């Protein structure tokens, strides 16, 4: 069986997880919220809109595409369930905030 090396992306994730001492799920939530807040501050100039989710979804999709690529190399198959779980963790709270803002439950 050929030896599969850990990708640079996976090594970076390992270093981040070791440095912040948080679960992988928590890191996904924080990444999603950070991208969302940066988007609102820089791109949307303080306005919360559905467009604020585009960068969050883009970052989550890129992260999961890299994970799926590594899964394919490491395991020989794609772990769709794990990727869906991570994607949901990343976009959930930004989506809830936009929905609340649109329903005028949050300003």
C-alpha positions, 0 to 999 in steps of 0.5 A: 500500500503506498504511503500517503503524505499529509497535505499542507492544508491538513498540516495547517489545520492540525497546527491551528487546532493545536494552537487554539485548543478548540474542537474542529467543530468550534473552529468551523463555527469561528471561521464562519463567523469571522468571515461573516463579520469581516464581510459585513464590516468591509464589504457590506459597510455594516449592512446585513444582507443575503450577500453577506453569506457569499464569502462564508459559503465560498470559504466553507466550500473551498475548505471542504473541497480541500478536505474531500480531495485529501479524503480521496487520497488518504482513504480512497473515498469521499467522506460526504457526511463529514464535509456536510457536517463541517459546511453546516457548522461554518454557515449555520450562525451567519445564516441565522443572523441574516434570517433574523435581520431580514425578519426584523428580529435583530438590528 
